[in-house]
């Protein structure tokens, strides 16, 4: 089964939604960044969430305030910030929160464990938005799973 969706750094508006539907079809999900990062992405808003709900499009919330992913403390801190932002926006519990690590980031198994355990303890599911082919993600993820299969 495939689930097609969109990832945008810009806010979801009625016009953008209609353009996507006309060009590509109805998306099953829409990836949006939780926080505004000047020059890179606009942060998710309550209005966008309401629009996506009306259109029956699932949200894929992406936590995007990271420059590296090293150590359990950084993983826990990032997850706490992500779950706080998600709750503030009204993202329902049980939804996966994705850490945007990109392929150029430094990452280790301790960060993955800290992120995953803390996001799950906060009532959400853990996800990682990353290129699994390039960079250090594959090794770090496999090591994290060896250390804790859950």
ZILIN-V93173 format. One record per backbone hydrogen bond with DSSP energy under -0.5 kcal/mol. CO is the residue of the C=O (numbers start at 1). NH is the residue of the N-H. Records with the same first field share a line. If there is no record, write none. Layout:
CO->NH + NH
This chain:
4->28 + 29
6->31
8->33
9->42
11->13
13->17
14->18
15->19
16->20
17->21
18->22
19->23
20->24 + 25
21->25
28->58
29->6
30->60
31->8
32->62
33->44
36->38
37->40 + 41
41->37
45->49
46->50
47->51
48->52
49->53
50->54
51->55
52->57
53->56
58->30
59->61
60->32
61->63 + 98
62->34 + 64
63->100
68->67
69->108
71->75
72->76
73->77
74->78
75->79
76->80
77->81
78->82
79->83
80->84
81->85
82->86
83->87
84->88
85->89
86->90 + 91
87->90
92->95
95->125
96->61 + 98
97->127
98->63 + 100
99->101 + 129
101->105
102->105
106->69
108->112
109->113
110->114
111->115
112->116
113->117
114->118
115->119
116->120
117->121
118->122
119->124
120->123
123->94
125->97
127->99
128->130
129->101 + 102
130->132
136->140
137->141
138->142
139->143
140->144
141->145
142->146
143->147
144->148
